[in-house]
């Protein structure tokens, strides 16, 4: 996607062009429509909400704009007075798949156990051996074979077996895409391991980090990245009513920390994985590379307080390398996941999703140092007054004030929706009356 935003080089940093690679999954989407009723509940119970990855409509201008804010040193997106960073807990919430307390997927075995694959996919050993094919330096199944088998199972209403084939195709084509029209061994292993979230997050960070500032295509599981980003954006008011996709930069620049949806996950998340082993942050192993992320920067997204600027050891670039280039480093990361460190309210404090002045001042200094990718614009929403009472902490006052504004906006939106629905009801009633009149 070409950049069409004029940048003031004195006040903004350079932007870069990028595109997004996505495989055509239309046949898979069509196949997924056969998952209905009780079987839909069974599918979600077994595989989580991965069907969402087929139905998410991605606005590429939104992703393009997001990537311009990537802070490669801190592994986050730094905006004018706040930061956002995808987390294990948020990805797990979106997919409704828990992060298991074990070492995540490291690599596919050289000699896979074919009987285990056959059992996981409810295929006969003959079908597995006949259709297990080499492709691009790996092995797996061509989608046309899996699709054909799935359609036959659906016709026979063998939903348990059908669900397994549909799920593994989502893993291979959407969540962990590698070769077009092919579900490779890595995707199959991740499907069988049933702990995809750490690998998904690793692939997200590694894809963004390795392509940051470079021309070319960004791959990986784009639907979950877009779902995550959208979850923090306003759901009503000026941001929503501005529909022009090419105005994404202005829309994002018009948001402040007061406008971001911070704490909608607070009732679900009580513990946060903050580091592993001797690492001061969380190292992640993906399908293509190994990279760390810094959960201490994202505590506000999980409902906790950002009390102070983070310590250097909490945001240090502890690891980043391509898979296969550093066996010792990979083993160190693998071992670190044997000792997962979590924190909760005891150490993180109450859940009111505010940021203290020490943190916000640190972010503002970071922005002055790095600059923003687009020119500043006027805020899209009413902001809290600068003069606050002496008895209430500024952060808590801002939070309550902004929540009241948002409630008023939602009330106005609800009135408009009610008016439109009532208008439509009146039109339909008039049409029915006319039809009755004409029939008489």
N, C-alpha and C positions, 0 to 999 in steps of 0.2 A: 504494500500500500504506500503510495507516494505521499510525502508530507506536503500539505498545502497551507501550513500555518507559517506566517511571516514572523521570524524571530528577531528580537532586538538583541544583538550580540553583546551589548554592554550590560544588559540586565538579566539575560537568560543564557542557559547553556545550549549547546548544539543538540538538535533532535536527530533521529536517524530513521531511515526507511526500513520497513520490514513487512513480511507477508506471513501468512499462517497456513501451515499444511494440514489439511483434513481429508481423510479418505471418504469417498462416497459411501455412505451407509444407508442409502435409501432402501435397498432390499432388507436390511436388518431392521430398520424402523417398521417396515411393512410387516415383517415377521412378528415383531413384538406386539402388534395389535391383537394377536391371538391370545395374549396373556390377559385374561379378564376374570372378574368375579372372585371366587374363592381361590382360584389358582394364582391370581395377582397377589393375594395375601400370602400364599405359600412361597411365591417367588421372593417377595420382599423379606419374609422371615428367614429364608435360606441364604439369599445373596445380597441383602440390603437394598438400597434404593438406586441401584446402578442403572435401572431403566431411565432415570433422569438424565443420564449422559446421552441418551438418544434423542430426547425431546428438548433439551436446552437450546434455545435460539441465541447464537453468539453474534453480537455486534462487533465486527472486527475493528471499527473505529474506537470502540470502547477499550478493547485490548491494546490496540496501538497506543492510545493515550496513556493507559496504565503503565506500559513498558517504558515510556519516556521518563517516568518518575523513579525508575529502579535505582537504588543506591547499592552499587556493587560491593562496596566495602562493608556495609552493614547488613546485607542480605534482606533488604526490605524496600518498601516504596516510601520515599520521603516527600511529603507535600508541604504546603506553606507553613502549617503550624501543627502538624500531626504526622504520624507514620502508620503504615499498615503492613502486615506480614502474614502470609498464609501459615496456619499452624496445624499440627497433627490433630488437635481437638476439633477444630472447625471442619477439616476435611472428613473426620470421622462422623461428625454431626450431619453434614450434608449427605453422606452416603449411608448413614445409619449402620456403619460397620465399626465395631470397637477396635482400638489398637491393642493388640495382644501383648502381654508382658513377656516377650521373648525376642530372640534375635530375628530381625526381619530378613526377608529374602536377600541372599548374597549373590548367588549365581546359579545358572542351570547346570545340572550334572552332565558330564560327558556321555555317560551311558544311562539314559533314563529307564526306569522300570516300566515296561510297556503294560504289564498287567495292572499296575496302579493307575495309569492313564486310562486304560479301558474301564476300570471300575469307577473312576471319578466321572467319566463322561457317559457311562452306561452304554458302552459300545462293546461289541464282541471282539475277541482277540484277532479274529480274521480281518474284520473291518479296520482295526488299528494297523495291523501289519501291512495290509494291502494299500492303505491310504496315507501312511506315514512317509512323507516326502522330504528330500533335501531342498533347501532354497536359501540363497544368500549367506552361506556359511553356517546355517543352522538347520534344524528339522522341525516339522510340524505338519499341520493339515491345511490344505487349500480350502478356502471358504465355500466353494461350490459343493464340496463333499459334505461339509457340516450343515450347510443350508438345506441340501437335499434330504439328509437324514432327519433334520429338525422338522421339515414340512411333512414328512411321512409320519413322524411321531405325533404331530399335531392332528393330522387326519384321523389317527387311531386314538386320539385323546389320551395319549400316554404323557401326561403333563410333567411328571417328575423328571423323566428322561429328556423331554423337550426343553424344560427349564435349564437343565445343565448345559445343553448345547448352545442355547441362546446366550446364557451367561458367559460361557467361555469365548464366544465370538465378540461379546462386548469387551471382555478383557483384551482380546487380541487386536481388535480393530479400532477401539475408542480409548480405552484406559491405558494400554501399553502398546501402541501401534509401532510396528517396525518395518514390515514388508507388506506392500499392498496386496489385498485379497488373500492373506495368509495369516494363520494363527500359529505363531512360533512357540518353541519349547519354553521360552521364558514366560510368556503370557500364560501358558498352560500350568507351569509350576506355581505362578502367583495365584492362579485360580484355585489350585489344589491346596495351597498353603493357607488361604482364607485370612490373610493379614495384609491386604494391599495398600493400606493408607500410608505407612512410612515410605514405601517405594513410590507411590504417586506423588507425595510431597517432594521427595528427592528429585524425581523427574521434572517437576515444576521448577524448582530452584535451579537445577542444572541446565535445563533448556533455556531459561531466561538469562542465567549468568553467562553461559558459554556463547550466547548470541548477542549479548548486550553491546550496543554500539556498532554492530556489524550488519552489513546487508545480508539478506537471505531470509530463509523461512524458519519460523519458530514452530516446533512441533510439540509433541507431548499431549497430555490429556487436557485440551483447551476448554472443554465444557465445565470441568470442575473449577478451573481457575476463574472463568467468567462467573460461575455461580457464586464463588467466594467473594469476588469483587462486588458483584451486584448486591450481595447481602448486606454490605456496609453503606450502600448509597441510599439517599432519601427516597421514600416511597410515595411522597405527595408533594405538592407545591411546584415551585418554579423549575426545579431540576427535572421533574417528570413531564411537565407541560412543554418543555423545549425538546421537540422531537427530532430536529435535524441532526443526523448522525455526525456530520462533519463539524458540528459545534461541540463535540465532546471535550476538546481542550478548554474551551471557554467555560463549559459547564463544570468541569472538575476544578478549574481555577477559581470558580465562584463559590466553592465550598470551603468552609472552615471546620475546625474540630468540633464546633458546636452543632454542625449539620450532619455529621456522620452517625450512622446507626451503630452504636458501640456494644450494647449489652443484651441483645436479644437472645444470646445463648446462655445467659447467666444461670438460669435454673437447671441447666443440664450439666454444666461443667464445674466440678468441685475440686478436681485435682489436675495439675498441669505438669507435663513432663518438661522439666527445665534444663536438665543436663544428663549426660550418660558417662559412666566411668570417670576417667580423669579429665574429660573434656569440660570446659566451662560452659559449653552450650550443647546443642544436640547435633551430632554428625548423622548424616543420612546416606543410605546406599541405594542408588537408583539403578535403572537398567543400563544406563550409558555412563554414569559417572558418580562420584562420591563428593558430597558437599555438606557443609554445616549450615544450620539456621539458628537464629537468635530469639528464642521464645520470650526472653525478658522484655523485648521491644513490643511484644504483642499482648501483654497482660490486660490492657484496657479492652481489647477485643473480646476477651474471655470474661469480662465483668469485673476485673480486679483494678485496684488503684495503681497508677504509675506514680510512685512517690518521689523518685529522684532520677537523675540521669543514670544510665546503666554503668556498671563497672567495666573496665576494659576487658577483663577476662570473660565477661558474659557476652560480648559482641565481637570478640577476636575472630579473625578468619582462621579457624582451627584446621580446616581441611578443605581441599578442592582439587580433584584430579580425575582424569578420564579412567574409566574402568579398564583394568589390565595393565596400567602403567606403573602402579605402586602396590605390589602384593603385600609388603609389610604394613603400609598404611591401611590397606583394606582389612588386614587381620586385626590391627589396632582398633579400628572402628567396630568390627564385628564383635570383638571382645568387650568393648565398652557397653554394648547393648545387653550384656549379662548383668550389668549393674545400672539400672534405670533410677534416676533421682526424680521424685515428684514433690511438688509443693502444693499446699492448700491454704485455707484462710488463716491457719495458725501462723504461717510465715508471710503470706501475701496480703493479709489484711481483709477488710470488708469488701463486699461486692457492690460498689456504686459507680464503677466505670468512669472515674475522673482522673485527670492528670494534674499533678502538683506543679507549682511554678518552676521548680528546679528542672523538671523534665522539659516543660514547654520552652523554657529559655535555652536549654541545650539543643532542642530541635531547631529553634530559630537561628541559633549560631551555625548549626549544620547547614541550613538553607543558605545563609550568607556565604558560607565557604564553597558550597557546591553549585549554587544557583538553581533556579527552577527552569523547566524546559519551555514554558510558555509565559507570556506577559500577564501580570496581575490584572484582575478585573474586579468590579464591584461585587460584593457578596450577593448571592441569589436570595438569601433569607435574612429576615430581621435578626440582628445580633443583640446579645445582652448589653445593657448600658455599661459604660466604663466606670461610672461612679457607683460603688456598692456600699451596703451598710457595713459598719465596722464590726458588727457582732457575728456575721455569717462569713465563713471562708469563701473566697471568690469562686473557687472551683465548684463548690456545692451550689452556690447561688446560680451560677451559669447553667448548671445541669437542670435545676428545677425550672429556671426561666425558659430555657430552650424546650423542655418537655411540654410546658404550657403552650408555647407557640405552636409546636407540632400538633398538639391535641386540637387547637383551634383550627389549624389547617385541615386536619383530617375531618373535623366536623363540617367545614365548608365543602370539602370534597364529597362527603356523604350526602349533603343536601343537594348538590348538583347531580349526583348519581341517582338520587331518589326522584328528582324532577324529571330526568331523562327517562327513567323507567316508567314513571307515572304518565309521561307524555306518550310513550310507546303503548302503554296499556290503553290509553284513551283512543289512540289511532286504531288499534286492533279492535276495540269495542265498536268503533264507528264502522269499520269494515264489515264486521259481523252483522251489524244492524242493517247495512246496505245490502248485504247478501240475502238476509231474511226478507227485506222489503222487496227485492227483485224477484225472489222465488215466489212470493205471494202474487 
